[in-house]
């Protein structure tokens, strides 16, 4: 059951507005007309916050990348087989997950009423991000909707594959850190405080590990309100400024300056951009339209600004390689490939080849980074815990000798 905000005229000509619940917009309009109202505007309304016991805490009612991928695969296959957009939406809606079913019903209703698919998708920003809507709009404008949806599906699949690979590879280092943290907490909170009274009256200073653990415990015990308050303020500040364009630009520049992270970020961004841009150009989409559709896909603001500059250069008669010249410090070989592709009029296949190259290199770099990170974490954690244990055992031995 959906909620709709409406504006209408009553029988006496007075304007009316409010909200109504109905399965679809069409049924909502029918109910309002039955009440004697003439509807002139009706849109899906944002639902108010539900009680915490009714909220979706595990994401089962949210439209995630898996649901979007399933929709794009089925819809692209049906449209590619010759079905119209409305018939394809009807078939996809029947077997879609519960989170996506009301959204697809609304898409179908809007398309049947005469709206384009991209315009219908734009009304559901939570389910269909702006970059997806822009790419679909470019496919509609150039008559290459099937190819564009295939390109978009491949881009999301590769992004999801990189994310899954990185997540699975980080499981072992995360478990090591978690076990190390638990061991350190047990030593500092349980064992060390139990040993501290043994040095009272002995005339000897406790070892540094015991002294440091005691000092840390005093700081946490006395200053925990300040620690929690500072953490909360930091979290609120990050949540407030994270979407800010200036902060996003600073994050993007910082990511391109960290040595090990820089190559991975560049590989991910260029792989995604070259894949979508090459597919669009292979589908005979004009270069300015393809660049405009690809620009929202760039996650790093540096690459997004470079694509924006390239779009301006192309409208002035420049080349794509010259428009992307601001990326020369990060990807000189890719710019040379793009320039070569433009010279031989095979820019689309060259960009797809560049995308394959960047995706393969990015996966290898992630594997090498994690292969280096795992033994580094193991040695560091083992040395830290071993040093604490040796210090504690030395303290116990010294106290035993004093007692004898």
Secondary structure, 3 states (H helix, E strand, C coil): CEEEEEEEECCCCCEEEEEEEECCHHHHHHHHHHCCCEEEEEEECCCCCCCHHHCCCCCCCCCCHHHHHHHHHHHHHHHHCCCCHHHHHHHHHHCCCHHHHHHHHHHHHHHHCCCCHHHHHHCCCCCCCHHHHHHHHHHHHHCCHHHHHHHHHHHHHHHHHHHHHHHHHHHHHHHHHHHHHHHHHHHHHHHHHHHHHHHCCCCCCCCHHHHHHHHHHHHHHHHHHHHHHHHHHHHHHHHHHCCCHHHHHHHHHHHCCCHHHHHHHHHHHHHHHHHHHHHHHHCCCCHHHHHHHHHCCCCCHHHHHHHHHHHHHHHCCCCHHHHCHHHCCCCHHHHHHHHHHHHCCCHHHHHHHHHHHHHHHHHHHHHHHHHHHHHHHHHHHHHHHHHHHHHHHHHHHHHHHHHC
